[in-house]
Structure formats: C-alpha cells, structure tokens
C-alpha cells in the first residue's frame, strides 16, 4: 500500500522558516517524482515544487524560487521542503504527492492532475 505522510507544518512569523517532510512507503522511491502542492480554501490546489527520484532534478514555481529548497533522502524515502523567508501569502495546506517519474517531469510546474498518490496535508500559517 502506497502511503505518504507529511510533517513539519505550523505557525511562523513572516520572514521565518519551516521544513516540511514527506515520508513515503509502499513503492520504490527512485522510480517516482515527488511534488509539493498547496491549497487555500476556495482556490485550486497549486504546484509548488517537485523532484525526480531518479535523477534528482528539481522544479520551483516562480513565487517560491530562491526561498524554498526541495531535497530527497532516498535512503529514508523522504523528501524535504525547506521554506525560508516565508510570507503571509505562503499560508496554505501543503500536500506531497507521488507519480511514476517520466523524462521531463521536472521541466514544468507540477499539476495535481498528474499525481497519483497523496498525503493528508499539513497546515502552514505565516503571520504578518
């Protein structure tokens, strides 16, 4: 059974940092891409970043470039999202998701419609 479990969310002041973790089980980590998404009430879920388990390539959406860093610990089937210089507009429920990695998957913004397996989400709240 495929499972993804997020952790690390919380409340932080603007300018602060959080590190989210996504621990996966039930599949061969190296064969998959892991994406991070976020969603606020009333809005569509949006792709934030992704990483390929096979070659380590990454993607960041423009709004988080230079502030967020995605990394993979394949030995422990865990992907981290280090979030620095947080802004109130980063407030959302953050989800990690997995899909079989295909060539070029990190060349574009991750779409929630492409990903097959999802975690339960973790709340990130940035106060001004």
C-alpha positions, 0 to 999 in steps of 0.5 A: 500500500502506497502511503505518504505522510507529511510533517513539519507544518505550523505557525511562523512569523513572516520572514521565518522558516519551516521544513516540511517532510514527506515520508513515503512507503509502499513503492520504490522511491527512485522510480517516482517524482515527488511534488509539493502542492498547496491549497487555500480554501476556495482556490485550486490546489497549486504546484509548488515544487517537485523532484525526480527520484531518479535523477534528482532534478528539481522544479520551483514555481516562480513565487517560491524560487530562491526561498524554498529548497526541495531535497530527497533522502532516498535512503529514508524515502523522504523528501524535504521542503525547506521554506525560508523567508516565508510570507503571509501569502505562503499560508496554505495546506501543503500536500506531497504527492507521488507519480511514476517519474517520466523524462521531463517531469521536472521541466514544468510546474507540477499539476495535481492532475498528474499525481497519483498518490497523496498525503493528508496535508499539513497546515502552514500559517505565516503571520504578518 
